[in-house]
Amino acid sequence: MHIDARQLPDHTVIEGDICIIGAGAAGISMALEWINTPYKIILLEGGGFEYEAAMQDLYRGKTTGQRYFPLESARLHYFGGTTGHWAGFCSTFEPIDFEKRDWIPHSGWPIKREDLDPFYARAHQNLDLGPYEYSYDYWAKTDPARVSLTFDKESLFNKIWQFSPPTRFGTKYKDAIVNAANIHLYTYANATDIQANENASVIEELTVKNLAGKQHTVKAKYFVLACCAIQNARLLLASNKQAPKGLGNDEDNVGRYFMEHLEIKSAEMWFPRLDPLRLYAVDFSKTKWRAELAITAKKQREYRILNGTASFTPLEVAKNQPAFIDIWKSSDPKEREKAFDKFGEVEKKANIKSGHKAYQMFTRMEQAPNPNSRITLDSERDALGMPRAMLHWELTLLEKHSLRGIYEIIGKEMGKTAKGRVRLLEYLQDIKDSSWPQFTGGGWHHMGTTRMGTDVKTSVVDANCQVHGIANLFTAGSSCYVTAAAPNPTLTLVALTLRLSDHLKRIAGNRV
């Protein structure tokens, strides 16, 4: 069922059993789980079904610290959310990503990789992925022409990515949501404030507003924040009537530990003869899977580095491709598609079946969880009266150390076999240099800000994504991440959301 909140009488009271705030990958995935159940599900979407500049402006904010993209262009504010422009890269976290690593401060999840395995398999269906298989041996049998580089398996491995079409949640799941009798989708319903009881232990209602000037109240037994890492933190911080620091923020953790994937050109690989590197190549219109070079858990421990992977682009292509952060300066998210199209055109023109002798190596690496990398509120307010978000993106010395370590390991392995030689780019050659080049960028992957943990002093939600101390408030999606791992976040955030949905089904019967 679909209701346009702009058409409701002002100050309408909307009531249900579970209120899901946000209709992106997390919110829609959760709503789908509750179709044909006896519960009334309220799904709130701030925008409509299409892109609108006025709605997108509500995401505008300021950035400080490490250079970053315009905030309003990094997330889409309409039904389907950022799946409207994601590229479809999917892979699982590794077991080490969940572990407490003594060389990475603030690492360690309260759950393990095996806790997510059944939910990863279910998430594959939502994202239109192939079998729940991520071993190179499995995929190599499907295409023997994709041959691995030669290396010691104690040092490197082929990390497999599967590619979603990519699934546009706003298109694929619109009919299922709108036609479900018990799912009540409200568009143009921006959550602007969450009200708790006097001691902030239970959420009683929330306020939604729209640009038509309407304001409504939503009441439910359970509330789930599924707005994305920046907006989840922003809404909690802005909801400060009963909790002066913001809901769930007694220990000043909401908004902290914002993480991005560091995505940056890092080195060159030179081969003695032409090599097409088919295993590591990607054609966005055809590729269903590919590999990137990854560092084993053993070597990560030995070198005390963050987790990261390396991909390959023909050097002659890479030299004609400016960094994303340099070509995508517009506040309009539609410019992102144009940027990707330009990259694709250049790559297709240089697609030589016999291969190339030289490749640029591009890194996707996790950011160390850093409490100083954070979301706060600005004094400026948006058109609905909400304080705008401010992002301070801050990297540490560990990221630079890890980048060098990754390519030292890869370089040694290539040298052992005499198959290739690795040359670091200039910004990595001086070990005393802690600065970052202007082309340093992220992957538009927002994580952290409501991190998961068992200690209320260092986390915002527990292992079931419940906000500490608030009985009926949960957060869904990548804001719960403790560490970022190397893979793109969508597969894991959907898996975590399905896990949360199952948890709510277990406890809902006691109250709903």
N, C-alpha and C positions, 0 to 999 in steps of 0.2 A: 504494500500500500504506500502510495506517495502523497505527501502533503507539502504544498508550498507555504512555508511559514509566513510569507509576506501577505498571504490571502486570509490568514486567520484573524479574528478579532483581537485587537490589542490586549495584552495581559492575559492571554489564554493559558490555562494550566494543563499541561500535558503529563499524563501519568502512565506508568508501565512497570514492568518487573525489572528489566535491565536496560540501562541507557548506555549506548556506545557512542562516544563523542569522536567523530571523525570517520569518513567513509573512503579511506584509502585501502591499501593492501591489507593492513591489520584489521581495520573496522569492518570491511566487507567480508573478509575471511571469517571473522567471528560471527557476523550476522548470518552467514550461510549455514553455520553449524546449528543454528536455532530454528531454522525453517521447519514448520510442521510439528513444533513442540507446543505444549500448553501454555507457554510463557509469552507475554506481550513484550516485544523487543522494540525499543526506540533507538533508531539510528539517526544521528544528527550530522548533517553535512552543511558547512558554512556557505558553500557556493551552490551553483545549480548543476546542470549536466554539461555545460560547455565553459570554455575559458572566457573570463570577463576581466578587463583591466582593473575595474574598480574593486573587484573581489581580491585580485592578486595583490593590490596595493596594501591590503590588510597585513600581508606578510613582510612588508618593507621594514628594514631595521638597519642598525649601524654595525660596523665591524671594526675591530682594533686588533693589534698584534700582527700575526702572520697574515699576509695578503690573502683575501678571500673573494669569492664571487658575491654579487649582489644577493642578499638574502631572499628577496622577493622572486628571484628567478630560479632558485634552487629547489623549490617545492611548488606543486600545482594545487590551486585552491578551488577544486570542483570535484564532483562525484568521480571516484576512481583515483583521486589524488595523483601522486607522482608516478604511478604506473602509466600515466598518460604520456610520459616521455622517457621511461627507463629503457635501457638497452637489452635487458634480458639475461645478463650474466648471472649464473647460479652455481654455487658450490657450497659444500658443507664446511663447517669449522672442523679443525683437527682436535684430537683429545688434549693435546698440550695447551690449546687455547683456553681451556676451562681451568687449568691447573694454577696453583699459586706458584709463581716463578720468582725466586728470591732476588733475581737481578732486575725485575720489573716491579717497581713500587705500585701498590694498590691493585695488583693482579689477583686472580683467584675467584672463580664463580662458586656459588653454593650448590650448583648442579654440575653433572658431568655430561660428556658427549653422549654416552649411551642413554641418558635420560631423554635426549631429543630424537634419537633414531626413529622411533615409531611416528613421531610428528613430522620429521623430515619426509618420510615416505608419503604421508598424507598431504603435505604441502606440495609435493610434486604434482598432484592432481590439480590443485588450484592454479599452479603456474604453467600447466601444460608441458611438463618436462617428461623425459623418457624414464626408463627404469631407475629405481633407486640404487644406482651403481656408480661408484666414483673411483674404481681401481683402473689403472692403465691397462693391466692385463686383460680385463673384461673388454674394454673399448677397442684395444688393438686388434682383437679378433674380428671386429666388425669392419675394419678397414686396414688390411695389412700394409698398405702404402704409407701409412702414417708411422714412420720409424722413429724411435727415440734416439736422442743424442746418447753418446756413450759416457757413463759416469759410474762412480762408486755409489751403490744404493745406500751405503751408510751415511753418505753426505747429501745426496740430492734425490729427488723423486719427481715424477711427472704428476703435478696436481691437475686433476681433471675439472673442467668447467662444462656444464651443460647450458644450452641456450633456450630460454623461453622464446616464443615466436617474435616479439614479447607479448605476453598476455596483457591486454588493456582491461583492467578490472571494470572500469566505468562502462565499457561497451559489452564485454562478455557477460557480466553478472547483473546488468541493469534490470532485465526482464525478471530474473529470478527473485530479485529483491522487491521490485515494485509489485509483482504478482503474488507475493507471499502474504497470506491473510494476517499472519501474526507479526510480521515485520513492518514497522511503521517508520518509513523513511521521511524525515523532514529536511527539505532543502532550504537554503537561505536561513539557517538556524545556527548562528555563530555563538558558541559558548563563551561567555565573557566573565562569568563569576561563579564560583562554587561555594555554596553556603553549608556550613557544618553546624552541629549542635554547639552548645556553649563551651564545652571542653574539647571541641574538635576531634571527637572520637568516632562520629558517624556523620556521613553526608546526608543532608535532608533534602536539598534541592539545588538546582543550578539555574542561572539566568541565560537566556539566549536572545540575541538581538540581530537585526538585519538593517541594511541600508535603506529600507522602506520606512524606517522609523518605528517598527514594531518591536515590542519586548514581550517575551513569554517566560513562563516558569516550567521547569521539568522536574518531576518527582519520580523517583524509582527506588527500588530496594537495593540495587547494586549499580555502580557507575564505573565505566571503563574508559580511560583516556587513551585514545588511539589517534592522536593528532600529529604525530611525528616528534622527534627528539626536541626540536626547538620549541614547538608550540605546546607540547606537554608541560615543559618546564615553565614556559611563559604563563600558562593558565594557572598552574599551582602557585607560582610566585605572586600573581596578581590577585589571587583569592585569599586576602589577608584580613578579613573582617574578624574572624574568630581566632586566627593564628597570625599575629603581627608580621612574622617573617615569611608567611605563605604556608599553605597546607603542606604537611609532610616535611617541613623545612626547619624544624626545631634545632637540628644540628648543622644547619647551613650547608646541606649537600645538594639540594635541588638546584639544577642548572650546572653544577660542577661536573668535571670529567667529560666535557664535550669532546668527542673523538671524531676524526675523519680518517679516511684512508689517504695516506701520502701517496700520490700518484705522480711520478716524475721520471723523466729520461735520466739514465744513470751511467750507461757504459756502452761500448761497442763490442761486438763479437765479429772477429775476422776468421774466415775459413780459407784453407789452401785451395779449395775448388768450389765450384757452384753447388749450393745446397738449397733445395726448396723449403726445407723445414716444414713439411706438410702437417706434422703433428701439432705444430705450434701456430699454424696460420689460421686466419679467420676471414670468412666472407659473410657479412652480416645477413645476406639474403639466403644463404644456403647452409651455413655451419650449424650443426646440432650439438657438436662437442669439440673441444680442443684441450690441449695441455699447456701449462706454464711450468717453468722450472721452479721448484720449491726446495726449501732447506729442511732437512730432516729434524725431528725433535732432538736427536742426539747432538747434531751440530749447533742447533740453537742454544742448547745448554752449554756446550763447550765454548762457544764464542760469546755467550751471554748477550744475545741479540733478540730483537723483535722478529715476529713472523712476517715473511714477505715472499712474493713471487716475482719472477721475471718473465716478460713476454718479448717477442721479437717483431721488429718492423724493418723491412729493407732500408738500409741506410740512405739510399738515394730518395726514398719516399719520405723518410723521417726529416730529412733536411728541408723538405718543402712543406712541412707541417709545423706551424707555430704551436706553442703550448696552448691548451684549452683556456687557461686563465688569461691569455693575451688576446684571444679572438672572441671570447664570450664575455664582453663587458656590459652588455645591455641588460636592463632590468626586465626585459620581456623574455619569458622562458621559451617562447617560440624560436628565439635565436639559437637555442641549443640544438634543435633539429637541423638548422641550416649549417651550424658548425660541424655536426657529425656528417652531414651530406658531403661537405667539402672534403673532409678527411677520406670518406669512402671513395669519392671520385678519384683522388690522387692515388690511392692504393690500387684500385682496379687498373688504372693506366700502367702501373709498374708491375703488374702481376705477370711475371715471367715463369713459365712452367719449369724451366731448367733450374730456376732458383737464383740466388745471389751469393756473392762472396762475403759481403759485409752487412751486418744488421745492427740496428740500434736496439739496446736492451732497455725496457721500460719497467719500472718497479711499481707494484701495488703492495703497500706495506702498512701494517697496523700502526697506529699512533699509541704511544705509551699513555695510559690513563693519568691525567694530570689535573689536580684540583684547580689549578689556575686557568685552565682552558675551560671557559664557562659561558653560560647564558645568564644575563641579568636583565633588569628592566630599565628602560630609558624614561626620561621625564616627558618625552614627546608621546602623544597618544594618537591612536588611529581614528578613523571616522566613526567607530563604534564606542570610543572612549576608553579603549584598553591601552595600557602602556605598551609601547613597541618593544620588541626584543633587541638586545644588544649582544653580539657575539664577540668574545675575545678568544681568538684561536691562538694557542701557544704551544709550540713544539719544545722538545728538550734535547739535551746532548745525546740521549740514547738513540734517537732517530738517526742522527748523522752517523754515529758509531755503527748502528745496525746496517745501514745502507752499505758502508764500506765492508762490513763483515760478510754480507750476502755475496758481494762480487769477489771478495777474496776467496770464498769457498768455491764459487762457480769457476773463477779463473784457475784455481789449482786443479780442479777436476778436468777442465779442458786441456790444461797443460800436460797432465799425466798421460792423456791419450793422444796428444799432438793433433787433435781434431780441430782445434780452434784456439784463438788467443783473445783475451779480454783486455780492453783498454778502458780505464775509468775516465769519465768526463772530468774536466779540470776542477770543478767545485768539490770533488771527492778526493783529489790527489794529496792534499795537504792535511795530515791528520790533526794538525793544530787549528785548522779552520772550522769554526763552528757555525759560520753564517750559511744562509740559504740563498740560492740564486733567484732572480726575479721570476723565472718560469716555474717555480715550485707551485704545485697545485694539489687539490683534493679531488675526490671522486664524486662529489655531491652526496656523500654517504654520511648522514648525521646519526651519531650514536652516543650513548651515555646520557647524562643529565638527570635520569631517575634510576641510577644504577641499582642492581640487585645485590643483596647480601644478607648475612645473618645478624650483623652488628648495626644497631640503629645509629650509632655514632659515625659510621662510615658509608652508609647506604641509604636509599630512599624506599625501596620495596624489598619484600622477602622473596624466597625462592618460588613462591606462587604469584609473584607480581602484585601483591597487596601492599599498599602504602603503609609503612610502619605506623601503628597506633590508630589507624582509621579502618574500621571494620568492613566497610562496604565500598572502598575506593581502590581501583586497580589501574595499572598502566600496561598498555600493550605496545608491542613493536620494539624498535631498536633503541629506544630511550632506556630500556632495562639493561642493555649490554654493560658488562663489567670491563671487558676488553674487546677489541675490534676484530681480531684475527686478520687474515689476509683476504678472504673472499668478500665479494659484494654482499650487502646485508639482507637482501630481500628474502631469500630462501629461509634463512634462519629466523627472521622476524615473523614470517608467516608460521613457521613451526612453533615458535614460542607462543604465538597467539592461539594456535590450536590447543596447545597444552593448557593455557590459561582457560580457554573455553571449557575443556574437560573438567578442570578444577571447579569452575563455577557451576557446572551441571551437578557435580557431587555435593556441593554445599547448598545449592538453591532449594533443594527439596526440603531442607530444614526450616526454610523461612518463606519461600514464595508460595 
